[in-house]
């Protein structure tokens, strides 16, 4: 029986807190031995806070020994680079320290990626790396002055050529594996696919759908930036705010860099550059009726969406531009909203919803099914 060590040298505060807690749950389901969890003290605190009332987790977590480190803080490009750099050296240290154990990294550090293969050439450490949005760096073009250009440049050698047999890449969805393997078919033997895990809690649903006497709330959930389609969200909000002032409301729930006074037709849940506490976030999402996802297909070709699971958590139908990842979700549990092929279709669907022209009850049946399918309590990794 091999012990397991999880090494997270990137997460701070509430960053990836739901994934981190959910993934730890999956590891507990997948192993019977002791687990050492190395992370920043604030990230460990966030996991404990999320799961403090989960009796099943508290029982299983007796096998977990949390080992806290202090990581560089900050969300600027410079702060993130320093955290990556510091984290790379910590990762090397811990790989050798725990060389006789199963080593799991919950994210791929671009700087550390240049060291992984050389280390595994001289050792036989059983190693697993979870791939998130950083996979998208490989297929995007950036200015040479952008840190993302250098991150992608650092990662390219890692994915070229074969990977050691004792290194497995964990990808969060079959659609991501399929899209990735088109370009890196030689790495398929090293890839494990799992659903994006999530810990679902019971919240009272507050839906006003199909009631023409009330306001319908449409929301953006998660980090909002221009690159993620905020201008389109703003266009939608302004259009329907003017057309249906007593029927339509737009909310932005999550981190954003925008000046609130410039967008009086959008209700912001926080000031610029602020991450909401999880309780505040959940409270705000629970008041929505629909959640909008306006990223184009390229965004989710190699990246899973954590925000869609917030929609499933709160049983909120989605209105989204069609993408491979969301299509894979729909295949697993049935439609949980609308997937639109064009921006014009997004407008048409919202208009139909506001005019009570669509029966959406099946969405709620499928949302309940999705909670069971994607719950981390039911997931395992075959090590």
C-alpha positions in Angstrom: 0.0 0.0 0.0 1.4 3.3 -1.1 0.9 6.5 0.8 -0.1 9.6 -1.1 1.1 13.2 -1.0 -0.7 16.1 -2.7 1.5 19.1 -3.4 -0.2 22.4 -4.1 2.3 25.2 -4.3 0.0 27.6 -6.2 -3.4 28.0 -4.6 -3.9 30.8 -2.1 -6.9 31.9 -0.2 -10.1 30.9 -2.1 -8.4 30.2 -5.5 -9.7 26.9 -6.9 -11.1 26.2 -3.4 -14.0 24.1 -4.7 -11.9 22.1 -7.0 -9.2 21.6 -4.4 -11.7 20.3 -1.8 -13.6 18.2 -4.4 -10.4 16.7 -5.7 -9.2 15.8 -2.2 -12.5 14.0 -1.8 -11.8 12.0 -5.0 -8.3 11.1 -3.7 -9.9 9.9 -0.4 -12.3 7.7 -2.4 -9.4 6.3 -4.4 -7.0 5.4 -1.7 -7.0 3.6 1.7 -3.6 4.8 3.0 -2.5 8.1 4.7 -2.5 11.3 2.7 -0.2 14.3 3.2 -1.6 17.5 1.8 1.0 20.3 1.3 -0.4 23.8 0.6 -0.5 27.4 1.6 -2.1 27.9 5.0 -4.9 30.0 3.5 -5.7 27.3 0.9 -5.9 24.7 3.6 -8.2 27.0 5.6 -10.5 27.4 2.6 -10.8 23.6 2.2 -11.6 23.2 5.9 -14.2 26.0 5.7 -15.9 24.5 2.7 -16.2 21.0 4.3 -16.6 21.8 7.9 -20.2 20.6 8.0 -19.6 17.6 5.7 -19.6 14.6 8.2 -18.6 12.1 5.6 -15.5 14.1 4.7 -14.6 14.8 8.3 -14.6 11.1 8.9 -12.5 10.3 5.9 -10.2 13.3 6.5 -8.7 11.7 9.5 -6.4 10.0 7.1 -5.1 13.5 5.9 -2.2 15.3 7.4 -2.2 18.9 6.3 1.2 20.5 6.1 1.0 24.3 5.6 3.5 26.4 3.8 3.6 30.2 3.2 3.5 31.0 -0.5 4.0 34.4 -2.1 0.7 36.2 -2.3 -0.8 38.5 -5.0 -2.7 38.2 -8.2 -0.7 40.4 -10.5 1.4 38.9 -13.3 4.5 39.5 -11.3 3.1 38.0 -8.2 1.9 34.9 -10.0 5.3 34.5 -11.7 7.1 34.7 -8.4 4.7 32.1 -6.9 5.3 29.8 -9.9 9.0 30.2 -9.5 9.0 29.6 -5.8 6.5 26.8 -6.2 8.8 25.1 -8.8 11.6 24.8 -6.3 9.3 23.6 -3.6 7.9 20.9 -6.0 11.4 19.6 -6.7 12.2 19.5 -3.0 9.0 17.6 -2.2 9.3 15.2 -5.1 12.5 13.9 -3.7 11.4 14.1 -0.1 8.4 11.9 -0.9 10.0 9.8 -3.6 8.6 6.6 -2.2 5.0 7.8 -2.2 2.4 8.6 -4.8 2.9 12.3 -5.7 0.0 14.3 -7.0 0.1 17.9 -8.3 -3.4 19.5 -8.5 -2.1 21.9 -11.3 0.7 22.1 -13.8 3.2 24.7 -12.9 4.7 26.0 -16.2 8.1 26.6 -14.7 8.2 23.3 -12.9 7.2 21.5 -16.1 10.8 21.8 -17.5 12.1 19.8 -14.5 9.5 17.0 -14.3 10.8 14.7 -17.1 14.5 15.0 -16.0 13.6 14.2 -12.4 11.6 11.2 -13.5 14.4 9.9 -15.7 16.6 9.5 -12.6 13.8 8.3 -10.3 10.8 6.0 -10.3 8.3 8.4 -8.5 4.7 7.6 -9.3 3.5 11.1 -10.4 0.2 12.6 -11.4 -0.4 16.1 -12.7 -3.9 17.7 -13.1 -4.2 19.8 -16.2 -6.4 22.9 -16.1 -6.6 26.0 -18.2 -2.8 26.0 -18.7 -3.3 23.4 -21.5 -4.9 26.3 -23.5 -1.6 28.1 -23.5 -0.2 25.5 -25.9 -2.8 26.4 -28.6 -3.0 30.2 -28.2 -0.8 33.0 -29.5 0.5 35.7 -27.2 2.6 38.8 -27.5 6.2 38.1 -26.6 5.8 40.7 -23.8 3.0 38.6 -22.2 3.8 36.2 -19.3 1.5 33.7 -21.0 3.9 33.6 -24.0 6.7 32.6 -21.7 4.5 30.1 -19.8 3.5 28.4 -23.1 7.2 28.4 -24.3 8.2 26.7 -21.0 5.5 24.0 -21.3 6.1 23.1 -25.0 9.2 20.9 -24.3 7.2 19.1 -21.6 4.6 17.9 -24.1 7.0 17.1 -26.9 8.2 13.6 -27.1 7.2 10.7 -24.8 6.4 11.1 -21.2 7.8 8.6 -18.6 5.4 5.7 -17.9 5.3 6.7 -14.2 3.8 10.1 -15.1 0.1 10.5 -15.7 -1.8 13.6 -16.8 -5.3 13.9 -15.3 -7.6 15.8 -17.6 -11.1 17.0 -16.6 -13.4 15.6 -19.3 -13.4 13.3 -22.3 -14.0 16.2 -24.7 -10.7 17.8 -23.5 -8.8 14.5 -23.9 -10.2 14.2 -27.5 -9.3 17.7 -28.5 -5.9 17.5 -26.9 -5.0 14.1 -28.4 -5.6 15.5 -31.9 -2.3 17.4 -31.4 -0.6 15.1 -28.9 -1.7 11.6 -29.8 1.6 10.1 -28.6 0.7 11.1 -25.0 -2.7 9.2 -24.9 -1.1 6.3 -22.8 -0.2 8.9 -20.1 -3.7 10.5 -19.9 -6.4 9.7 -17.3 -9.8 11.3 -17.8 -12.2 12.1 -15.0 -15.2 14.4 -14.7 -14.5 17.8 -13.1 -15.3 16.9 -9.5 -17.6 19.1 -7.4 -19.1 18.9 -3.9 -22.8 19.6 -4.1 -24.6 21.0 -1.1 -28.3 21.5 -0.6 -29.5 25.0 -1.2 -33.2 26.1 -1.4 -33.9 26.8 -5.0 -35.4 30.2 -5.8 -36.8 30.1 -9.3 -39.2 32.7 -10.6 -39.2 31.2 -14.1 -42.6 31.1 -15.9 -44.1 33.8 -13.8 -44.8 36.9 -15.9 -45.4 39.1 -12.9 -41.8 39.0 -11.7 -38.4 40.1 -12.7 -36.1 37.5 -14.3 -32.5 37.6 -13.2 -29.7 36.6 -15.7 -26.2 36.4 -14.3 -22.5 36.1 -15.2 -20.9 33.8 -12.7 -17.1 33.6 -12.1 -14.2 35.7 -13.2 -15.2 38.4 -15.7 -12.7 39.9 -18.2 -12.8 41.4 -21.6 -11.1 38.2 -23.0 -13.9 36.1 -21.6 -16.6 38.0 -23.4 -17.6 40.7 -21.0 -18.4 43.1 -23.9 -21.0 40.7 -25.2 -22.5 40.4 -21.7 -22.6 44.2 -21.5 -24.3 44.4 -24.9 -27.0 41.9 -23.7 -27.5 43.7 -20.4 -27.9 47.1 -22.0 -30.3 45.8 -24.7 -32.7 44.0 -22.5 -32.5 46.6 -19.7 -33.8 49.1 -22.1 -36.4 46.8 -23.7 -37.7 45.1 -20.6 -36.9 47.4 -17.6 -39.3 45.7 -15.3 -38.8 42.1 -16.5 -35.0 41.8 -17.0 -32.1 42.2 -14.6 -28.4 41.5 -15.2 -26.0 40.5 -12.5 -22.2 39.9 -12.4 -21.2 37.6 -9.6 -17.4 37.2 -9.3 -14.1 38.9 -9.7 -13.9 41.7 -12.2 -11.7 44.7 -13.1 -14.5 47.1 -14.2 -15.6 50.5 -12.9 -19.1 49.9 -11.6 -20.3 53.4 -12.3 -19.7 52.8 -16.1 -22.3 50.1 -16.2 -25.5 51.2 -14.4 -27.5 48.5 -16.2 -25.5 45.7 -14.5 -25.7 44.7 -10.8 -22.2 43.9 -9.6 -21.9 41.7 -6.5 -18.5 43.1 -5.5 -16.2 46.0 -6.0 -13.4 45.7 -8.7 -10.6 43.2 -8.0 -12.4 41.6 -5.1 -13.0 37.8 -4.6 -16.2 37.1 -2.8 -16.3 34.9 0.2 -17.9 31.6 -0.8 -21.0 32.2 1.4 -21.6 35.6 -0.3 -21.0 34.0 -3.7 -23.5 31.2 -3.1 -26.1 33.6 -1.8 -25.8 35.8 -4.8 -26.0 32.9 -7.3 -29.0 31.5 -5.5 -31.0 34.6 -6.5 -30.4 34.1 -10.2 -32.8 32.5 -12.6 -30.4 31.8 -15.5 -26.6 31.8 -15.8 -25.0 33.1 -19.0 -21.8 31.6 -20.5 -20.6 33.7 -23.4 -17.1 32.4 -24.1 -16.4 31.1 -27.6 -15.8 27.4 -28.3 -12.0 27.8 -28.3 -12.1 28.7 -24.6 -13.4 25.3 -23.5 -11.6 23.1 -26.0 -8.9 22.3 -23.5 -10.3 23.7 -20.3 -13.1 22.5 -18.0 -15.6 24.9 -16.6 -15.9 25.2 -12.8 -18.7 27.8 -13.2 -21.1 25.4 -14.9 -21.0 23.3 -11.7 -22.0 26.4 -9.8 -25.1 26.5 -12.1 -25.7 22.8 -11.4 -25.2 23.3 -7.7 -27.9 25.9 -7.5 -30.1 24.3 -10.2 -30.0 27.2 -12.5 -30.5 26.6 -16.3 -27.8 28.0 -18.5 -27.8 30.0 -21.7 -24.4 29.5 -23.4 -22.6 29.7 -26.7 -22.1 26.1 -27.9 -18.7 24.6 -27.0 -17.3 21.1 -26.8 -17.1 20.9 -23.1 -20.7 22.0 -22.4 -21.9 19.5 -25.1 -20.1 16.7 -23.2 -21.9 17.8 -20.0 -25.3 17.7 -21.8 -24.5 14.2 -23.1 -23.9 13.0 -19.6 -27.1 14.4 -17.9 -29.3 15.8 -20.7 -29.9 19.5 -21.5 -29.6 21.8 -18.6 -30.3 24.9 -20.6 -29.7 26.3 -24.1 -26.6 25.9 -26.2 -26.6 28.5 -28.9 -24.7 28.5 -32.2 -24.6 32.3 -32.6 -24.8 35.5 -30.6 -28.1 36.3 -32.4 -29.5 33.0 -31.0 -28.5 34.1 -27.5 -30.7 37.2 -27.9 -33.5 35.1 -29.3 -33.5 32.7 -26.4 -33.4 35.5 -23.8 -36.3 37.2 -25.6 -38.3 33.9 -25.6 -37.6 33.4 -21.9 -38.7 36.9 -21.0 -41.9 36.4 -22.9 -42.5 33.0 -21.2 -42.5 31.1 -24.6 -40.4 28.1 -23.5 -41.1 25.3 -21.1 -37.9 24.7 -19.1 -39.1 22.2 -16.5 -37.1 19.3 -18.0 -33.9 21.4 -17.4 -34.6 21.1 -13.6 -35.0 17.3 -13.8 -31.6 17.1 -15.6 -30.0 19.5 -13.2 -30.9 17.2 -10.4 -29.4 14.2 -12.3 -26.2 16.2 -13.0 -25.7 16.7 -9.2 -25.5 12.9 -8.8 -23.3 12.3 -11.9 -20.7 14.9 -11.1 -20.6 14.7 -7.3 -17.0 14.0 -6.1 -18.4 11.5 -3.6 -19.1 9.1 -6.5 -15.7 9.5 -8.2 -12.5 7.5 -8.1 -9.2 7.5 -9.8 -7.7 4.0 -10.6 -4.1 4.5 -9.6 
